[in-house]
């Protein structure tokens, strides 16, 4: 009799737990909207806050660079920049295209540089011009070999240094950006941001 009561109690407990799990699954995740500028650090890895801090720092350094100002004064025109890639040399997955596009938008909107399209956008433009040679009217077809050549290439990289001791680790990010002359390979500007340093403590397993 006692054994049957125990089995019934166990079955009832399992049923309640199963129903609770089903209710939790049915209700779905809880989503809370926050301001885009809110600092969030859930995993300890690279996130949107880090992008904002790094890009703000590097963009300010670039726009205030004496070399950039000297180049504008020397040529009498805005430097034309082609945005290249930012290499991910870190130990984690980082979408570095966000860094390069953020810097491109900010520098362009500052009015201190002009940009030419690169990558897939440039390929699409070239394909469209080629297509127009056969399908557009002579009056409206855009000429071939008439692109604006870039003066400088914007590139960079992201690296990390990780230090661990027990359940505590530190992650330091080094983000470098540079403007290189396409014709001469000279550097117009370069800088590095190493402001992002995180201490991550992993809790022990509790039973």
N, C-alpha and C positions, 0 to 999 in steps of 0.2 A: 504493500500500500504506500509506504513512504517513498519507495523507489519510483512509483508511478507519479506521485506528487512532484518529485524532483524533476522528472522528465517533462511533465506538463509545464512546470515553471520555466525550464530551460527553453522549451518550444515557444512559450509566450514571450520570453525575453528576446529570442531570435526574431520572432515576428515583429515585435516593436522596433527592434534595431533596423530590420529590413525596411519597414515602412518609413522610418525616419530618413534612411538613406534615399529612398525613392522621392520623398518630399523635397529633400535637399537638392537632388538632381533636377527635379521638375522645376524648382524655383529659379535655377540658373545662377550665374555669378552676379555679385553685387558690383555695380559700376558707379563710381563717383567722379564727376567732372571737377577738374581743378584748373586754376589759372596756368597758362603755358609757362609762366616764369617761376612756378613753384618748384623748389628743389626736391627731387625724389631720388632716393638711393635704396633700392630694394635688394639688389644682388651684390652690389659692390663693384659691378663692372661698368664700362663706359656707357653713358646715357646722355639724354638731351641737355641736361644741365652742364655737363662737361663740354659739349659742343658749343654752347652759348658762351661759357667762360673763355674757352680757348680762342674762338673766332673773334670775340670782342677785343681780346688782348692783341692778337696778331693783326687784325684789321687796323686798329688804332696805331700800332707800330708802323705799319706799311704806309698809311696815309700821312703820318707825321714824319716820315723818313726824309732827312735832308737830301739824300741821293735822288729820291723821286722828284722832289721840288727842283733840284738842279737839272735833272733830265728834261723836265717841262720847260725850264727857262732856256736850256741849251738848244732844244729843237724848235721851240715855239709852238708845240702842239702836244696834245695828250698822248702818252704812251699807249700803244695798242697791245693788248695782252691776250694771250691764248691760255686758257686754263687746262692744265694737264692733270695727271692723276696724283693723288696722295697715297703713297704706299702704306699698307698696313704691315708693319714689322713687329707688331705686338703679339702677345700670346693668346689673344682672343679675337672673336669675330667683330670687326668694326666696319660699318659702312662709311668709308672715307669720302664717298661722293657727296655726302651731306656737308662735310667740312669745306670742300672746294666750292660747291654751289653757294653756300652761305657767304663765303668770302667774296665770291664773284659778284653776288647781288649787292652786298654792302659797298664794295669798292666802286662798282659801276654807278650806284646811286649817289655816291659822294661827288661825282663829276670830275674826279681826278684821273680817270683812265677810261679808255674805250676798249671794248672786248670784241673778239671775233669768235665765231662758233667753232667748236672742235668736236671730235668724237663722232657719235652717231648722228648728231644734228648736222654736222658738216657733210657727212656722207649723204644724208637725205637732201640737203640743198644742192649738192653736186649732181645727184641723180635727177632732181627736178629740172635743173638747168639743161642737162643733157636731153631730157625728155622734151623740153620746149623747143629744141632745135628741129624736131620732126613734127611736133603737134601744135605748136603755137604760131601765131602770125609773125611775120618778119618784123613788124613794128613793135610787137610786145615781147618777143623772145629775148631773154636775158643773155648777154654775151658770155662766152666761155673765157677762161683764163683772165678774168678781170677781178679776182678776189683781192681784198685788202690783206696784205701780208702783216702778220703780227711782229711786233718788235721784241716782245718778251714772253717767256713761258713761265707760268705760275705752277710750281710743283711743291711737294712736301712729303712728309712721312709721319707716322705715329709709332712710337716705341714704348715699351713698358719695362719697368724693373720690378720684380716681385721678390719680396723677402718674407720668409715664413719661420715661425718658431712656435711649435705646439699648435694650438687652435687659433693663433693670431697671425695674420699676414698683412703686409702693406703692399699697395699697388701704386706706383708712381708713373705718370704718363708724360712722355716727352714728345711734343708736337712741333715739328719744324716746317717752316714755309720759306720759299725763296723765289725771287724773280731773276731769271737768267736771260741774257741777251741772246736771241736766236742766231744772229749773224756772227757774233764774236765769242759767245759762251761766257761772257763776263757777267758777274752778279750785280744787279742793280740794288737789290735789297735781300736780306735774309734775317730771320729771327727765330727764336725758339721759346715755347711756353712749357714750363714745368711746374705749373701751379696746382695741377690735379694730383693729389696724394690722398689715398684712402687707407684707413686702418679697419680691417675686417676681422671680427671675432666670431668664431663658429662655436655655438653652444654645444655642450656635451649631450649625449643621448640619455634621457631620463625614462625610467620605467615606473 
